[in-house]
Amino acid sequence: MAKNAMDFRPEEENVAYIGAGVTLKGEISASDLIIVDGAVEGDVSARVLQVGQGGVIRGNVSATEADVSGWISDHIEIKQLLVVRASGRVEGKITYGEIELEKGAVIAGELTALEDYRAAKPAATAKASAERAEVAAPPPKPSTSSIDRINEAVRSAAAARAAKGPLYLAAEGGDGKRVATRALIGRKTSAGA
């Protein structure tokens, strides 16, 4: 997701924030980001939608991406990625490009995958797989976690300089959960880094 409530700045354009304890009745639209920590009763439209743990939306929702830790109900259309966190609940008629559910997330209602999004995705995935296949790095050394093995593979690819495009570095939080990956664009990484 693009931003979170902690990154929100009131002076930003094309961003709307509905704070905890606030109830908005009616239609809300933003060309970039809407963060809901309060309640919205009505239609919501944005490129990116983030619903905090205390956030509630009852109405028609339309977004390119959504990250839900709270509750959404009625008609939901997410054109690309719908992420429902462990505390999240999505109910109603749900249309999505891709969906990611954390353990504990609740989805109830009619689910429909967007066929046009799924048809366009394999071509890009096949190209990325072919590019990855060009990089023939030696197998990583045994380590204590899968994150260490991924990071070692990234370092090996960077050292060989055979990779074309962004490199990714993964991290693991103290509780064993996945932490957002970061693209290492234009940075040199050595095998010992």
N, C-alpha and C positions, 0 to 999 in steps of 0.2 A: 504494500500500500504506500501511497505517496507520503502521507504525514500522519501524525497522531495528535491528540488533544494537547499534549505537552509542547508540540512544535507550533501550535496555533499562535498567530500574532494578529491582533485586531486590525492593524493597518494593511494586511494583505487583501488584495483584490480577488474577487471571484471565490471567496471562501465564506461559509456561514457556520456559526457555532450556536447550538441550542444547549445551554448549560443545564446542569442538574437543578431540579426544582422549577424549571420553566416548561410551560405547556403551550404549544403553538397549534392553533386550529386553522387549517387552510392549506394552501399550496405553497411549497417552497422549492426554489430552483436555484442552482449555482452552476456556473460553467466549469468549475474545478472541483472543489471539495465541500462536503457538508459533514460536520461532526455533530452527532446527537448524543448528549448525555442526559437530556431531559425527555420530554414526550412530544411527539408530533402526531396530530390526528388530521390526516389529509395526504395529498399527493406529494411525493418527494422525488426530485430529479436532479442528478449531478453526474459528473464524470467519475468521481470517487466518493463513496459514502462510508463513513465510519460510525458505528453504533457502539457506544461505550457500555459497560456492564449495567448501568442504571438506565440506559437509553431504551425508549420504546417508540416504535412507529406503527401506526394503524392506518393503512391506506395503500394506494398504488405507489410502488417504488420502482424507479427506472434509473440504472447507473451502469457504467462500464465496468467498474470494480466495486466490491463491497467487502468490508471487514466487520463482522457482527459479533459483538460480545454480549449484547443485550437481546432485545426481542423485536421481531418484525412480523407483522401479519397482514394478510389479504393478498394482493397481487404483486409479485416481486419479479422483475425482469433485470437480470444482471448479464450484460452482453459478453463479458470475458470471465473474470474470476470472482467467485463467491467464496469467501472464507468465513466459516462459522466456528468460533472459538468454543472452548469447553463450557463456558457460561452462556453461550448464545443459543437462541431459539428462533427458528424461522418456520412460519406456518402459512399455509394457503396455497395458491397456485404459483409455483416457483419455476422460472425459466432461467437457464444459466448457460454460459459457454463452458466453463470448467468449475468444479466444486472441490473444496478442500474442507474436511471436517476434522476437528480435534476430538479426541476421546472425551465423551460427555456432551458433545453438541447434540441438539435436538432439531430434527427436520420432520415436519408433518405436513401432509397435503399431497398435491399433485406435482410431481417433478418432471420437467421436460428439458432435455439438453438441446441447445441450438445446433441444428444440423449444419448450417452454413459456417459457423465458427469451427466446428469439428472437422469439416471438409478442408478448410484453409490451413488448419494446424499441421496435418501430417507432412505437407510439402516443406514447411519450415523446419520441422523436426527431422526429416530425412536429410536435409542439407546440413544441419548441425551435427547429426550423427556421422555423416560422411567426413566432415571436417575433424571431428574427434577421432575418427578411425585413422586419419593421416598421422596423428601423433602416436608414435610407438615408444612409449616410455617403459623402462623396466618396471617390473612389479614392485610396489612399495614394500619397505621393510616391515616386518610384523610390529604392531604397536598396540597400545592399550585400548584405543577406541577407533571407530569408523571415521570420526572427524580427523584424527591424526593421519589416517591412511589417505583421506581425500586431500588434506593439505600437503602431504608428501608428494602425491601425484601432481598437484599444481606446481610445486616447487621444481620437480623433475622436468615438467613440460617447459617451464620458464627457463630453466638452465639450458635445455636443448634448443631453445628459441624456435622450435618447430611449430608452436601454436600461433595461429593467426586469430586475432579477435581478443575479447576480454578474458581475463583469468578470474576465477572466483575463489575466495577463501571462506571456508565455513568455520563456525565456532559452535561450541556446545556450552550451554549455561550450566550453572552449578547443580541444578535439579535434573540434569540429563535431557532437557528439552532442547529442540533445535532453535538456534538463534539466527536472525536474518543473515544471509550471505551478502558479501560486499564484492563488487566488481573491482578488480585491480587493473585499471585501464592505464596503459602507458607507463606502468611501474615495472622496474626490473626486480625480479625476485631470485635470490640465489638458493641453492640447495640447502645451505646452512641457515637461512633466515627463518 
